[in-house]
Amino acid sequence: MKFNEKELAEASSGPADLEGRLNHKRAHKSGFKERWFKLRCNLLFYFNINELGQIDKRQPAGVIVLENYSINVDSATEGVFAFSIAFRDEHDKRHVLSGRSESQVEQWVNALKQASYEYWRSRLIVLQEKLCKKTGKDPLLMYPRNQGIIRDEAWGPVSTFRSHVRSFTTSVVTSTTINTVTKEVNLIEF
């Protein structure tokens, strides 16, 4: 996936859902590097830390898009407080992270599991089903503040391309006869 560096830097500058220091390595590399991680929605930004421990927040060193992934605790293979982010069908692109304590790892694992669109979509479906069972109506098919009118009933007929084309008839008078011409006019201007 390609990003515009300026937009990426701007997206990383807002308030974080969770941020902190973690050690990071790619699955195929041997050593961990300390990085500053910042979770915003489903984007996990990481920043370089210099020798003095200062964080370079001007430009992220990278970003991990959290979709189609799983979180695994890897304390047996990678270290005591290690966990990994593995992507579906791309196990060689796994990111291994380690924290300083069990509570820090637990906090990151919980936040990362709740970061994807898939997670929030499944939560929406569960809540929609619960509301539908209690009220007998699908809450997503209702307008907000509409006094119970169902959206599909309120919208009326669905527009089609043909509904934007109007036919009209004009009469053209020639020397001795009247010719009727029917034209279609497109009401959508391009």
Solvent accessible surface area in square Angstrom, and as a share of the most:
residue,aa,sasa,rsa
1,M,182,0.81
2,K,195,0.83
3,F,86,0.36
4,N,82,0.42
5,E,122,0.55
6,K,164,0.69
7,E,115,0.51
8,L,21,0.11
9,A,21,0.16
10,E,130,0.58
11,A,38,0.29
12,S,1,0.01
13,S,81,0.52
14,G,19,0.18
15,P,118,0.74
16,A,32,0.25
17,D,99,0.51
18,L,27,0.13
19,E,70,0.31
20,G,10,0.09
21,R,66,0.24
22,L,3,0.02
23,N,51,0.26
24,H,11,0.05
25,K,25,0.11
26,R,70,0.25
27,A,29,0.22
28,H,129,0.58
29,K,119,0.50
30,S,111,0.71
31,G,48,0.47
32,F,75,0.31
33,K,126,0.54
34,E,66,0.30
35,R,37,0.13
36,W,42,0.15
37,F,0,0.00
38,K,14,0.06
39,L,3,0.02
40,R,60,0.22
41,C,95,0.57
42,N,40,0.21
43,L,39,0.20
44,L,0,0.00
45,F,0,0.00
46,Y,29,0.11
47,F,1,0.01
48,N,71,0.37
49,I,29,0.15
50,N,68,0.35
51,E,172,0.77
52,L,149,0.74
53,G,28,0.27
54,Q,108,0.48
55,I,50,0.25
56,D,50,0.26
57,K,97,0.41
58,R,196,0.72
59,Q,76,0.34
60,P,9,0.05
61,A,47,0.37
62,G,15,0.14
63,V,31,0.18
64,I,6,0.03
65,V,38,0.22
66,L,0,0.00
67,E,42,0.19
68,N,69,0.35
69,Y,32,0.12
70,S,54,0.35
71,I,20,0.10
72,N,64,0.33
73,V,98,0.56
74,D,20,0.10
75,S,52,0.33
76,A,105,0.81
77,T,112,0.65
78,E,41,0.18
79,G,32,0.31
80,V,113,0.65
81,F,70,0.29
82,A,0,0.00
83,F,0,0.00
84,S,0,0.00
85,I,0,0.00
86,A,7,0.06
87,F,34,0.14
88,R,142,0.52
89,D,132,0.68
90,E,76,0.34
91,H,131,0.59
92,D,103,0.54
93,K,97,0.41
94,R,56,0.21
95,H,13,0.06
96,V,0,0.00
97,L,0,0.00
98,S,15,0.10
99,G,10,0.09
100,R,160,0.58
101,S,44,0.28
102,E,124,0.56
103,S,82,0.53
104,Q,37,0.16
105,V,12,0.07
106,E,104,0.47
107,Q,99,0.44
108,W,3,0.01
109,V,13,0.08
110,N,75,0.39
111,A,26,0.20
112,L,0,0.00
113,K,106,0.45
114,Q,83,0.37
115,A,11,0.09
116,S,6,0.04
117,Y,147,0.56
118,E,71,0.32
119,Y,57,0.21
120,W,136,0.48
121,R,100,0.37
122,S,56,0.36
123,R,106,0.39
124,L,71,0.35
125,I,68,0.34
126,V,74,0.43
127,L,86,0.43
128,Q,38,0.17
129,E,97,0.44
130,K,117,0.49
131,L,86,0.43
132,C,51,0.30
133,K,174,0.74
134,K,171,0.72
135,T,88,0.51
136,G,61,0.59
137,K,88,0.37
138,D,40,0.21
139,P,43,0.27
140,L,86,0.43
141,L,61,0.30
142,M,50,0.22
143,Y,81,0.31
144,P,107,0.67
145,R,221,0.81
146,N,18,0.09
147,Q,165,0.73
148,G,36,0.34
149,I,91,0.46
150,I,50,0.26
151,R,73,0.27
152,D,80,0.41
153,E,128,0.57
154,A,51,0.39
155,W,151,0.53
156,G,38,0.37
157,P,133,0.83
158,V,135,0.77
159,S,74,0.48
160,T,80,0.47
161,F,124,0.52
162,R,149,0.54
163,S,67,0.43
164,H,67,0.30
165,V,25,0.14
166,R,145,0.53
167,S,69,0.45
168,F,81,0.34
169,T,85,0.49
170,T,54,0.31
171,S,79,0.51
172,V,69,0.40
173,V,115,0.66
174,T,61,0.36
175,S,117,0.76
176,T,129,0.75
177,T,77,0.45
178,I,125,0.63
179,N,72,0.37
180,T,92,0.53
181,V,57,0.33
182,T,94,0.54
183,K,112,0.48
184,E,101,0.45
185,V,65,0.37
186,N,53,0.27
187,L,82,0.41
188,I,70,0.36
189,E,151,0.68
190,F,211,0.88
